[in-house]
Amino acid sequence: MKSPLPLQLITQDNPDVFKTVQAFNLTMTGIDVQTDLPLQLEQLLEIELGTPSGKLHLSAKAIWNRENQYGCQFVDMTPTVSRLLSHWLFPPFEP
């Protein structure tokens, strides 16, 4: 994914606050987010991604940062969430 994707980010420190952030490079293993929230490395996050099938909730942790951009690795992904993410990223080909 090359163009930015808006999504909701919830930090473990403040679970009642949803922050809209810009996401880049969404893959099956993680995502890069751009935010003005000061995240810490290894901080656990919840990411809410809107898909045509509904909201997809992904757990992640921040593993690197450069200024206001953070690389996040997905953690504790269930087979169901993995399948839904895969279907959203790689929709079936229909001729």
C-alpha positions in Angstrom: 0.0 0.0 0.0 1.7 3.2 -1.1 -0.9 5.9 -0.5 -1.8 6.9 3.1 -4.7 5.2 4.8 -6.5 6.8 7.8 -7.1 4.5 10.7 -7.8 4.7 14.5 -5.0 4.1 17.0 -5.6 3.3 20.6 -2.6 3.2 23.1 -2.5 0.9 26.1 -1.7 3.9 28.3 -4.9 5.7 27.3 -7.5 3.2 26.0 -10.4 5.6 25.9 -8.7 7.9 23.3 -9.0 7.0 19.7 -6.5 8.9 17.5 -6.8 9.1 13.7 -3.4 8.5 12.2 -2.1 8.0 8.7 -0.8 4.5 7.9 1.6 3.4 5.2 3.1 0.1 4.1 0.4 -2.2 5.5 1.5 -5.8 5.2 0.5 -9.1 6.8 3.1 -8.6 9.6 2.9 -4.9 10.4 2.2 -1.3 9.4 3.9 2.1 9.5 2.0 4.9 11.1 2.5 8.7 11.1 1.2 10.4 14.3 1.9 13.2 16.6 1.3 10.9 19.6 4.6 10.2 21.4 4.9 6.4 21.2 7.5 4.4 23.0 9.4 1.5 21.5 7.8 -1.8 22.5 4.5 0.0 23.4 1.4 -2.0 22.8 -1.2 -0.5 20.5 -4.6 -1.4 19.1 -5.2 -0.5 15.5 -8.8 -0.2 14.1 -8.8 -0.5 10.4 -12.0 0.1 8.4 -12.6 -2.5 5.7 -15.6 -3.1 3.4 -16.5 -6.0 5.7 -16.4 -3.9 8.9 -13.8 -2.8 11.4 -10.7 -5.0 11.8 -9.0 -4.7 15.2 -5.2 -5.5 15.2 -2.8 -5.6 18.1 0.6 -4.3 17.4 3.8 -2.9 19.1 6.0 -0.1 18.0 9.4 -1.4 17.0 11.1 1.6 15.4 10.6 5.3 14.9 11.9 8.3 12.9 10.5 11.6 14.0 6.7 11.1 13.9 6.7 7.9 11.9 6.6 4.5 13.7 7.0 1.0 12.4 4.5 -1.4 14.2 4.6 -5.2 14.2 1.4 -7.1 14.6 1.2 -9.3 17.7 -1.1 -12.0 18.9 -2.9 -12.2 15.6 -5.6 -14.9 15.6 -6.2 -17.0 12.5 -9.5 -15.3 11.9 -8.0 -11.8 12.0 -5.1 -13.0 9.8 -7.5 -14.4 7.2 -9.6 -11.2 7.2 -6.5 -9.0 6.8 -5.3 -11.2 4.0 -8.6 -11.1 2.2 -8.7 -7.3 2.5 -5.1 -6.9 1.3 -5.3 -9.6 -1.4 -8.9 -9.8 -2.6 -9.8 -12.8 -4.7 -9.4 -12.3 -8.5 -12.7 -12.4 -10.3 -12.4 -12.2 -14.1 
